[in-house]
Amino acid sequence: METMSSIKNIRITPRKLGMLANEVRGKSVAQAMNYLALSPRRRVAALISSCLKSAVANAEQKGTMDIDKLVISKILVGKGATLKRFKARAKGSASRILKYSCHLSVAVAEDTKAKSTKKTSKKAKAE
C-alpha cells in the first residue's frame, strides 16, 4: 500500500525539478530528507521535501504503515501550464518569453525487501 501527495502549478521548470527528483527516487525517507537538507538547490529541495513530508504525514494518518520503513516508491514531475509573455524588440517586432510550470507527485510505500540483521557464518551453514 502506498500513500501519495502532490503539488500543482509550481512556477519552476520541470527539468530543474526533475534533476533533483531523480536523485532521491528509490531512497528511504530518512536518506532523502538528509540529501535534500544538504542540497545546493535549496528552492527545489524545499519543494520536494515539503511534498515528501506531506506524503509521510498521510501514511501516518492512515496508520497501516511503519513510518521508519518508508521508501519513496514513485516521484513524478509533469509539465504544467505555460505562461506566454512577450518582449518588445527592434523595428516593432516582439520575441516570445515562455514561463514554465510543473506538477510534483510523491508516493511512499513500505520497503518490501526484508533485510536480515543476523549474519550467518560458514560454520552455521555447514552444520
HELIX and SHEET records of a PDB file:
HELIX    1   1 PRO A   14  VAL A   24  1                                  11    
HELIX    2   2 VAL A   29  ALA A   37  1                                   9    
HELIX    3   3 ARG A   42  LYS A   62  1                                  21    
HELIX    4   4 ILE A   67  LYS A   69  5                                   3    
HELIX    5   5 ALA A   90  GLY A   92  5                                   3    
HELIX    6   6 LYS A  122  ALA A  126  1                                   5    
SHEET    1   A 3 GLU A   2  ILE A  10  0                                        
SHEET    2   A 3 CYS A 102  GLU A 110 -1                                        
SHEET    3   A 3 LEU A  70  LYS A  79 -1                                        
SHEET    1   B 2 LEU A  83  ALA A  88  0                                        
SHEET    2   B 2 ALA A  94  LYS A  99 -1                                        
END                                                                             
